[in-house]
Amino acid sequence: MSDTTQETERQPAETAPLWRRVAALFYDTLFVIALLILATFLVLIVTLGEPVPPEGPGQWLYRAWLLLWVTGYFTFFWCRFGQTPGMKVWRLLLLRPADTPCLGPALARFGFGLVSLAFLGLPFLAALGDGQRRTWIDRRLDTRVVRLLPRR
């Protein structure tokens, strides 16, 4: 049994509405900005304070470096705790089948999130038409984002 499954056994939950997920994403954006500042600081240490050239392979390496950090942030928290810090504040938890590996689905979830952001979040609107409020990626990966209810 996974950690995320054990958490919901201890606390009642209901499927999270889309607006709570968006609110958690905005909260996580603050953490991501701080993370990107740290990653840029590390690059400046390596380049001895020189900026990354605006064109050429250095710029692409820098962008890949930043994307790696953001991917790591979401993947780490989803796999380790089932929730990012923003999800924790909004009392959201990502549930996945207990016997499945985490890394592949977490990377797929992150990739789908990037694609969804590129389309202004429109693919997430599928959750509004689903009876269980699951997005396309939730249905595909057999996951669910739930809102943890206060303990009674």
Phi, psi and omega per residue, in radians:
M1 nan 2.399 -3.092
S2 -1.440 2.870 3.112
D3 -1.062 -0.661 -3.092
T4 -1.187 -0.601 3.113
T5 -1.206 -0.720 3.136
Q6 -1.086 -0.651 -3.127
E7 -1.082 -0.738 -3.101
T8 -1.314 -0.385 3.072
E9 -1.196 -0.512 -3.124
R10 -1.490 -0.346 -3.037
Q11 -2.439 2.302 -3.132
P12 -1.137 2.616 -3.089
A13 -2.509 2.736 3.011
E14 -2.382 2.749 -3.123
T15 -1.047 2.331 -3.049
A16 -1.324 2.386 3.054
P17 -1.248 2.748 -3.076
L18 -1.077 -0.652 -3.090
W19 -1.123 -0.564 3.100
R20 -1.217 -0.644 3.104
R21 -1.126 -0.723 3.121
V22 -1.140 -0.723 3.114
A23 -1.077 -0.730 3.111
A24 -1.123 -0.657 3.115
L25 -1.119 -0.716 3.089
F26 -1.108 -0.695 3.099
Y27 -1.117 -0.758 3.117
D28 -1.123 -0.478 3.107
T29 -1.016 -0.629 3.099
L30 -1.107 -0.729 3.099
F31 -1.159 -0.694 -3.132
V32 -1.129 -0.708 3.105
I33 -1.057 -0.791 3.099
A34 -1.067 -0.704 3.125
L35 -1.123 -0.706 3.124
L36 -1.181 -0.588 3.051
I37 -1.118 -0.761 3.105
L38 -1.093 -0.787 -3.139
A39 -1.100 -0.677 3.103
T40 -1.187 -0.677 3.083
F41 -1.038 -0.725 3.108
L42 -1.119 -0.647 3.085
V43 -1.140 -0.718 3.138
L44 -1.138 -0.546 3.056
I45 -1.135 -0.779 -3.126
V46 -1.154 -0.682 -3.103
T47 -1.539 0.147 -3.135
L48 0.992 0.682 3.065
G49 1.531 -0.072 3.122
E50 -1.401 2.427 3.121
P51 -1.230 2.745 3.076
V52 -1.242 2.309 3.128
P53 -0.994 2.441 -3.076
P54 -1.192 -0.258 3.124
E55 -2.360 2.792 3.073
G56 1.763 -3.042 -3.059
P57 -1.168 -0.491 3.119
G58 -1.066 -0.681 3.129
Q59 -1.149 -0.702 3.124
W60 -1.208 -0.664 3.075
L61 -1.123 -0.705 3.120
Y62 -1.098 -0.777 3.128
R63 -1.124 -0.715 3.097
A64 -1.110 -0.682 3.094
W65 -1.033 -0.821 3.131
L66 -1.141 -0.727 3.117
L67 -1.102 -0.657 3.097
L68 -1.071 -0.725 3.129
W69 -1.141 -0.764 -3.130
V70 -1.171 -0.732 3.094
T71 -1.053 -0.774 3.124
G72 -1.074 -0.689 3.127
Y73 -1.008 -0.979 -3.079
F74 -1.185 -0.765 -3.112
T75 -1.090 -0.782 3.135
F76 -1.028 -0.894 -3.077
F77 -1.195 -0.673 3.115
W78 -1.135 -0.724 -3.101
C79 -1.343 -0.686 -3.050
R80 -1.399 -0.761 -3.022
F81 -2.071 -0.226 -3.088
G82 1.377 0.081 3.136
Q83 -2.790 2.519 3.040
T84 -1.460 2.953 3.081
P85 -0.995 -0.667 3.093
G86 -1.130 -0.672 3.095
M87 -1.171 -0.615 -3.141
K88 -1.136 -0.737 3.129
V89 -1.086 -0.703 -3.129
W90 -1.565 0.176 3.077
R91 1.012 0.795 3.102
L92 -1.905 2.625 -3.140
L93 -2.487 2.367 3.091
L94 -1.584 2.083 3.109
L95 -1.776 2.399 3.064
R96 -2.394 2.782 3.099
P97 -0.978 2.454 -3.015
A98 -1.128 -0.555 -3.011
D99 -1.716 0.288 -3.119
T100 -1.821 2.618 3.049
P101 -1.195 2.806 -3.040
C102 -1.802 -0.653 -2.952
L103 -1.053 -0.867 -3.122
G104 -1.046 -0.910 3.097
P105 -1.080 -0.617 3.119
A106 -1.152 -0.720 3.098
L107 -1.151 -0.689 3.090
A108 -1.117 -0.714 3.124
R109 -1.098 -0.746 3.123
F110 -1.135 -0.788 3.121
G111 -1.053 -0.750 3.097
F112 -1.108 -0.644 3.095
G113 -1.096 -0.699 3.092
L114 -1.116 -0.775 3.117
V115 -1.088 -0.735 3.140
S116 -1.107 -0.704 3.099
L117 -1.130 -0.642 3.105
A118 -1.091 -0.520 3.109
F119 -1.751 0.472 3.083
L120 1.024 0.514 3.075
G121 1.390 0.096 -3.098
L122 -1.038 -0.670 3.110
P123 -1.064 -0.410 3.110
F124 -1.279 -0.306 3.137
L125 -1.157 -0.230 3.062
A126 -1.052 -0.443 3.124
A127 -1.138 -0.476 -3.131
L128 -1.216 -0.507 -3.129
G129 -1.637 -0.059 -3.116
D130 -1.641 2.389 -3.138
G131 -1.078 -0.553 3.138
Q132 -1.709 0.138 -3.137
R133 1.016 0.627 3.127
R134 -1.678 2.449 3.070
T135 -1.365 3.039 3.137
W136 -1.023 -0.758 -3.104
I137 -1.200 -0.582 3.078
D138 -1.105 -0.758 3.119
R139 -1.149 -0.706 -3.094
R140 -1.174 -0.705 -3.083
L141 -1.650 -0.017 -3.094
D142 1.017 0.809 3.090
T143 -2.041 2.984 3.132
R144 -2.642 2.429 3.030
V145 -1.808 2.110 -3.090
V146 -2.009 2.728 3.038
R147 -1.749 2.133 3.124
L148 -1.328 2.267 -3.138
L149 -1.573 2.699 3.104
P150 -1.050 2.550 3.101
R151 -1.205 2.486 -3.110
R152 -1.825 nan nan
